[in-house]
Amino acid sequence: MRVESEALQALRQEIRTFLDTELDQEFRARLRRGEFPKRDDLVSWQRKLSGRGWGAPNWPREFGGAGWSDFEQLVFLEECSAAPAPAPHVFNITMLGPVLIKFGSQVQRELWLPKLLSAEVLFCQGFSEPGSGSDLASLRTAAVREGDEYIVNGQKIWTTSAHYADWIFCLVRTNPDAKKQQGISFLLIDMKSPGVTVRPIISIDGRHSLNEVFFDNVRVPAANLVGEENRGWDYARFLLGNERASIAGVARTRERLAYARELASRTTRNGGPLSDDPEFRSRSLRLEAELEALDRTQYRLLGEQSAPAERVAGASVLKVKGTELFQRTMDLLTDVAGTTGLRLPGEAGFDEDPREPLGVSHLYSRAASIYGGANEVQKNILAKHVFDTTP
């Protein structure tokens, strides 16, 4: 295991104590079973974290954040995953907040940062479009300036939590004649605006977390433009670079592996506990060893002051290997659950066994190698930044 400073060890213990005290046990049990948190869960938990001063681990102190280093953030996320407990609201805190801090106006920072921190409003992310997922720069949702407003028309897809979000931060095309990365802007749009329509997408696991969002002549105040017009691609790249401490998902996968071992110890197979089965032990120990190697790689990359291209390549390594290990761990966990994990929500018997949702969350885990930048695209990035020696 990696060696931590005394300060990091003390912080880890402080976080554990807080989680043991403040995390509702029924909520914790739902998360362990692989269920999605509800909106009320996220709002309540974000407010508890904010009350403790940990609502925005990655924000500077002057803006209400914890001002933690990458390593302190990593410790916090590891303990949240191990509990398990939700991290601070990803769209409000991890993504939008840092963009507003760095590129937003003083008025925008004063208006939005307190609301993001307290979960007074919840944002969702409007990036992907039909035909513009991995090739995000080809997006076509258009925003035309008319006086003090933008008129927005287009469609977003795979929009997580759009069905209960209050606002959406969107990439929109404001200059159709520029090269595709150079004509994009970053807008904040009220989901209650006339012309906004949300349609649910029921994913392979039978659950609703994803949505299509349509914009039909939606009027957006020009004051909701973040930064400069046609600079949105730069802001999006900055936003996606703020996940360095969590992109590998080591702690999340370790928690799932620990749960698999716990269930295996309570599952009888061939006259004895499944945890003693040689095949189970071999698979779980191999996963443990590979997670340890990935953890050390993550820790080393966080501590390096590397060039931008090397940071991009490092993030791609963490994302590819992290999602592969997560999916293999979910395979193991589902094998432990057996046929009891195969039912979908609404089917007879779904709620009769605590292992039921595991099959559902296994199906959802298939998307881990797609969202956040498909692994195939990440491998192309690696090929370009690591193996391409063209001058």
PEZIMO-V674910 format. One record per backbone hydrogen bond with DSSP energy under -1.0 kcal/mol. CO is the residue of the C=O (numbers start at 1). NH is the residue of the N-H. If there is no record, write none. Layout:
CO|NH  CO|NH
This chain:
5|9  6|10  7|11  8|12  9|13  10|14  11|15  12|16  13|17  14|18  15|19  16|20  17|21  18|22  19|23  24|28  25|29  26|30  27|31  28|32  29|33  30|35  31|34  38|42  39|43  40|44  41|45  42|46  43|47  44|48  45|49  46|50  47|51  48|52  49|54  56|59  56|66  57|68  59|67  60|63  60|65  61|64  69|73  70|74  71|75  72|76  73|77  74|78  75|79  76|80  77|81  78|82  79|83  80|85  89|93  90|95  91|96  92|97  96|100  97|101  98|102  99|103  100|104  105|109  106|110  107|111  108|112  109|113  112|116  113|117  114|118  115|120  115|121  122|166  122|167  124|169  126|171  128|157  129|132  132|129  134|136  135|138  136|139  141|173  142|153  144|151  146|149  148|222  149|146  150|220  151|144  152|218  153|142  154|215  156|213  159|162  161|164  161|165  166|191  167|124  168|189  169|126  170|187  172|185  173|143  175|178  179|182  183|174  183|175  184|232  185|172  186|226  187|170  189|168  190|193  193|196  195|216  197|214  199|212  203|206  207|203  209|161  210|201  211|159  212|199  213|156  214|197  215|154  218|152  220|150  221|224  222|225  224|188  228|231  231|235  232|236  233|237  234|238  235|239  236|240  237|241  239|242  243|246  243|247  249|253  250|254  251|255  252|256  253|257  254|258  255|259  256|260  257|261  258|262  259|263  260|264  261|265  264|275  267|274  269|272  272|269  273|276  274|277  277|281  278|282  279|283  280|284  281|285  282|286  283|287  284|288  285|289  286|290  287|291  288|292  289|293  290|294  291|295  292|296  293|297  294|298  295|299  296|300  297|301  298|302  299|303  304|306  307|311  308|312  309|313  310|314  311|315  312|316  313|317  314|318  315|319  316|320  317|321  318|322  319|323  320|324  321|325  322|326  323|327  324|328  325|329  326|330  327|331  328|332  329|333  330|334  331|335  332|336  333|337  334|338  338|341  339|342  344|347  347|350  349|352  353|356  355|358  356|359  357|361  358|362  359|363  360|364  361|365  363|366  364|367  365|368  367|370  367|371  369|375  374|378  375|379  376|380  377|381  378|382  379|383  380|384  381|385  382|386  382|387  383|388
